[in-house]
Amino acid sequence: MEIDPTELLLAALLLTLLLSTVRPAFISPARAILLRWLRWLTFAFGAAGLSHDLEWIDRPYWTLVPVFFLLWLLAETLYNWLAIEALSLSTLPLFPRFAVNQSGEEWPTHPRLLRLRDWLRTQGFRPVQALQSEVGPGLKLRVSFYQDATATQRLQVLFLPQPGGALSVCYSVATQTASGRRFVTDNLCVPFGGFYPENWLVERRPWRRALPWLLACHRARLAAAGETVVPWADDPLTDLNAQQRELERVNTELGFLFPPGQREEHGKITHAGRYRVWKEYWLLNYLGRSARYE
């Protein structure tokens, strides 16, 4: 049975429109990656077919496809670079400070998230503190902290607001050891691109959206390291704001951020830092993986 390429293109276009129209309550990285690839391929094959059929370009069809493929790459690269430039020049804090969430809106009432909260309770995790940070006008980043019975595993449940009213829920598990090292396992799907302190061992797994899998991965890392874990001494608010200050200091010293005195003129992120953010943005958006730097 011979397949008409036009039919495949129409099917891809319809699937792209369907995924773009239906907006779920929660952002799925796998769905977002599929949608981006569909847009890219639909544009490349569709624009090549249109140019060939209307005789706009006197070249074979299969030589036009990679040309339009690269054209999309160039256009999106320019768009992303301008977005990073705008972020660097904006007043939005890269390492925001947090305060105790006293609004009463600590945990969304969606059934899926209520089941997650019940699961945490059955696993011996207890709520410790709920924090929030206003990262923009009317835009709040909320995070709820939980700890296990031994107070050695501290879990952050982050609620990231998205355009269109959707919500992205991410997790980060952290453990301190007697040697002073901090093991962190998270599934954040936003680009970072910066540097971590030397005593931080961070592993990012954007594909692992299920919290039980992420916890199992974190515990396997601790078991493989064979280090003695110690309970958390500071409360989450004190520790998180100390983390933010340390990250800002390290990234300024290592050249990801401009020194404070130069930020009004050049922006917050250096040119090398913007490249790192751009690289990780591409890896997350199209491959679902975080960049690894030496």
C-alpha positions as CSV (number, residue, x, y, z in Angstrom):
1,M,0.0,0.0,0.0
2,E,1.6,3.3,-1.1
3,I,1.4,6.2,1.3
4,D,0.9,9.7,0.0
5,P,3.3,12.1,1.6
6,T,0.6,14.8,1.4
7,E,-1.6,12.7,3.6
8,L,1.1,12.2,6.2
9,L,1.7,16.0,6.2
10,L,-2.0,16.7,6.7
11,A,-2.2,14.2,9.5
12,A,0.9,15.8,11.2
13,L,-0.7,19.2,10.8
14,L,-4.0,18.1,12.3
15,L,-2.2,16.4,15.2
16,T,-0.2,19.6,15.8
17,L,-3.4,21.7,15.8
18,L,-5.1,19.3,18.2
19,L,-2.3,19.3,20.7
20,S,-2.0,23.1,20.5
21,T,-5.8,23.6,21.0
22,V,-6.2,21.2,23.9
23,R,-4.7,22.8,27.0
24,P,-4.3,20.3,29.9
25,A,-4.4,21.5,33.6
26,F,-0.8,20.3,34.0
27,I,2.2,20.7,31.7
28,S,3.6,17.5,30.4
29,P,7.2,17.7,29.2
30,A,6.7,14.7,26.9
31,R,3.7,16.3,25.3
32,A,5.4,19.7,24.9
33,I,8.5,18.0,23.3
34,L,6.3,16.1,20.8
35,L,4.4,19.3,19.9
36,R,7.6,21.2,19.2
37,W,9.0,18.5,17.0
38,L,5.7,18.2,15.1
39,R,5.7,22.0,14.5
40,W,9.3,21.9,13.3
41,L,8.8,18.9,10.9
42,T,5.5,20.1,9.7
43,F,7.0,23.5,8.8
44,A,10.0,22.0,7.1
45,F,8.0,19.4,5.0
46,G,5.0,21.7,4.4
47,A,7.0,24.8,3.3
48,A,9.2,22.6,1.1
49,G,6.2,21.0,-0.6
50,L,4.4,24.4,-1.1
51,S,7.5,26.0,-2.6
52,H,8.1,23.0,-4.9
53,D,4.4,22.7,-6.0
54,L,4.0,26.4,-6.7
55,E,7.5,26.5,-8.4
56,W,8.7,29.3,-6.1
57,I,12.1,27.6,-5.9
58,D,13.6,25.6,-8.8
59,R,15.1,22.8,-6.6
60,P,14.2,19.2,-5.9
61,Y,11.8,18.6,-3.0
62,W,14.2,16.6,-0.9
63,T,16.8,19.4,-1.1
64,L,14.3,22.0,0.1
65,V,13.3,20.1,3.2
66,P,16.6,20.5,5.1
67,V,16.8,24.1,4.0
68,F,13.5,24.9,5.7
69,F,14.4,22.7,8.6
70,L,17.5,24.9,9.1
71,L,15.4,28.0,8.6
72,W,13.2,27.1,11.5
73,L,16.3,26.4,13.6
74,L,17.7,29.8,12.8
75,A,14.4,31.6,13.5
76,E,13.8,29.9,16.8
77,T,17.4,30.4,17.8
78,L,17.0,34.1,17.2
79,Y,13.8,34.2,19.2
80,N,15.2,32.3,22.1
81,W,18.3,34.4,22.2
82,L,16.2,37.6,22.3
83,A,14.1,36.1,25.1
84,I,17.2,35.4,27.1
85,E,18.5,38.9,26.4
86,A,15.2,40.3,27.6
87,L,15.4,38.2,30.8
88,S,18.9,39.4,31.4
89,L,17.8,43.1,31.1
90,S,14.6,42.7,33.0
91,T,14.0,43.3,36.7
92,L,12.9,39.7,37.3
93,P,15.3,38.1,39.9
94,L,17.2,35.1,38.7
95,F,17.6,33.9,42.3
96,P,14.5,35.2,44.1
97,R,14.1,35.5,47.8
98,F,11.3,33.6,49.5
99,A,8.9,34.4,52.4
100,V,6.5,32.3,54.4
101,N,3.3,31.8,52.5
102,Q,0.5,33.2,54.7
103,S,-2.1,33.5,51.9
104,G,-3.7,30.1,52.7
105,E,-3.1,29.0,49.1
106,E,-0.4,26.5,49.9
107,W,-1.6,23.5,47.9
108,P,-3.9,23.5,44.8
109,T,-7.2,21.6,45.2
110,H,-6.9,19.6,42.0
111,P,-7.7,15.9,42.7
112,R,-4.4,14.7,41.3
113,L,-2.5,16.9,43.7
114,L,-4.7,16.0,46.6
115,R,-3.9,12.3,46.0
116,L,-0.2,13.2,45.9
117,R,-0.5,14.9,49.3
118,D,-2.2,11.8,50.7
119,W,0.5,9.6,49.3
120,L,3.2,11.7,51.0
121,R,1.4,11.3,54.3
122,T,1.3,7.5,53.9
123,Q,5.0,7.5,53.1
124,G,5.9,9.2,56.3
125,F,6.5,12.7,54.9
126,R,5.2,15.5,57.0
127,P,4.7,19.2,55.9
128,V,7.3,21.5,57.3
129,Q,6.8,24.9,55.7
130,A,5.1,26.6,52.7
131,L,6.9,29.4,51.0
132,Q,6.3,31.8,48.1
133,S,8.2,34.4,46.1
134,E,6.8,37.1,43.9
135,V,8.9,36.9,40.8
136,G,6.9,39.3,38.8
137,P,3.7,41.5,38.9
138,G,1.0,39.1,40.0
139,L,3.3,36.1,39.4
140,K,4.0,34.0,42.4
141,L,6.2,31.0,42.8
142,R,4.9,28.6,45.5
143,V,6.8,25.8,47.1
144,S,5.8,23.4,49.9
145,F,8.4,21.6,51.9
146,Y,8.1,18.1,53.3
147,Q,10.5,15.9,55.4
148,D,10.6,12.2,56.0
149,A,10.5,10.7,59.6
150,T,14.3,11.0,60.0
151,A,14.4,14.6,58.7
152,T,17.3,13.6,56.4
153,Q,15.3,13.8,53.1
154,R,13.8,17.2,52.4
155,L,11.3,17.4,49.6
156,Q,10.3,20.6,47.7
157,V,7.1,20.5,45.7
158,L,7.2,23.5,43.4
159,F,4.1,24.9,41.7
160,L,5.2,26.9,38.6
161,P,2.6,29.0,36.9
162,Q,2.4,28.7,33.1
163,P,0.7,30.8,30.4
164,G,-2.9,30.0,29.8
165,G,-3.6,29.1,33.5
166,A,-1.8,25.7,33.3
167,L,0.4,24.5,36.1
168,S,3.8,22.8,36.1
169,V,4.5,20.7,39.2
170,C,8.1,19.8,39.9
171,Y,9.9,18.1,42.7
172,S,13.4,18.4,44.3
173,V,14.8,16.1,47.0
174,A,17.8,17.1,49.0
175,T,19.9,15.4,51.6
176,Q,23.0,16.6,53.5
177,T,25.9,14.3,54.5
178,A,28.3,14.4,57.4
179,S,31.1,15.4,55.0
180,G,29.3,18.6,54.1
181,R,28.0,17.6,50.7
182,R,24.5,18.2,49.5
183,F,22.8,15.6,47.3
184,V,20.0,17.0,45.1
185,T,17.8,15.1,42.7
186,D,15.1,17.0,40.9
187,N,12.9,17.0,37.7
188,L,12.8,20.7,37.0
189,C,12.1,21.3,33.3
190,V,13.3,24.9,33.2
191,P,16.8,25.9,32.0
192,F,19.4,26.9,34.6
193,G,22.7,27.0,32.7
194,G,24.6,28.3,35.7
195,F,27.1,26.8,38.2
196,Y,26.5,24.9,41.4
197,P,28.7,25.1,44.5
198,E,31.4,22.4,44.6
199,N,29.8,20.5,47.5
200,W,26.5,20.2,45.7
201,L,25.9,17.0,43.7
202,V,22.9,17.8,41.5
203,E,21.2,15.4,39.2
204,R,18.3,16.6,37.1
205,R,15.9,14.2,35.5
206,P,13.2,16.1,33.6
207,W,11.6,13.0,32.2
208,R,10.8,11.5,35.7
209,R,7.5,13.2,36.4
210,A,6.4,10.6,39.0
211,L,7.5,11.4,42.5
212,P,8.0,7.8,43.7
213,W,10.5,7.2,40.8
214,L,12.4,10.4,41.7
215,L,12.6,9.4,45.4
216,A,13.8,6.0,44.4
217,C,16.5,7.5,42.2
218,H,17.6,9.9,45.0
219,R,17.8,7.0,47.5
220,A,19.8,4.9,45.1
221,R,22.3,7.8,44.7
222,L,22.7,8.0,48.4
223,A,23.2,4.3,48.8
224,A,25.8,4.3,46.0
225,A,27.7,7.1,47.6
226,G,27.9,5.3,51.0
227,E,28.0,8.5,53.0
228,T,26.5,9.2,56.4
229,V,23.4,11.4,56.1
230,V,22.5,14.0,58.7
231,P,19.2,15.6,59.7
232,W,18.4,19.1,58.4
233,A,19.1,21.7,61.1
234,D,17.9,24.9,59.5
235,D,14.2,25.5,58.6
236,P,13.4,25.6,54.9
237,L,13.0,29.4,54.7
238,T,16.5,30.0,56.2
239,D,18.1,27.3,54.1
240,L,16.4,28.2,50.8
241,N,17.3,31.9,51.0
242,A,20.9,31.0,52.0
243,Q,21.0,28.7,48.9
244,Q,19.8,31.6,46.7
245,R,22.5,33.9,48.0
246,E,25.2,31.2,47.6
247,L,24.1,30.5,44.0
248,E,24.2,34.2,43.1
249,R,27.7,34.5,44.7
250,V,29.1,31.4,42.9
251,N,27.7,32.4,39.6
252,T,29.0,35.9,39.8
253,E,32.5,34.6,40.7
254,L,32.5,32.1,37.9
255,G,31.4,34.5,35.2
256,F,27.8,33.4,34.6
257,L,26.5,36.7,36.1
258,F,27.9,40.2,35.7
259,P,29.1,41.9,39.0
260,P,26.3,44.0,40.6
261,G,27.9,47.2,39.5
262,Q,27.8,46.3,35.8
263,R,24.3,44.8,35.6
264,E,22.5,48.1,35.0
265,E,24.6,48.6,31.8
266,H,25.1,45.0,30.6
267,G,22.2,43.1,32.2
268,K,22.5,40.3,34.7
269,I,23.7,37.4,32.5
270,T,27.1,37.5,30.8
271,H,27.4,36.4,27.1
272,A,29.0,33.1,28.1
273,G,26.1,32.6,30.6
274,R,23.5,33.4,27.9
275,Y,25.0,30.7,25.6
276,R,24.8,28.2,28.5
277,V,21.1,29.1,29.1
278,W,20.4,28.9,25.3
279,K,22.1,25.5,25.1
280,E,20.2,24.0,28.0
281,Y,16.9,25.5,26.7
282,W,17.4,23.6,23.5
283,L,18.3,20.3,25.2
284,L,15.2,20.6,27.5
285,N,12.8,21.6,24.8
286,Y,13.7,19.1,22.2
287,L,15.5,16.2,24.0
288,G,14.1,16.5,27.5
289,R,17.5,16.4,29.1
290,S,19.6,18.9,31.1
291,A,23.0,20.1,30.0
292,R,26.0,18.7,31.8
293,Y,29.0,20.9,32.4
294,E,32.4,20.0,33.8
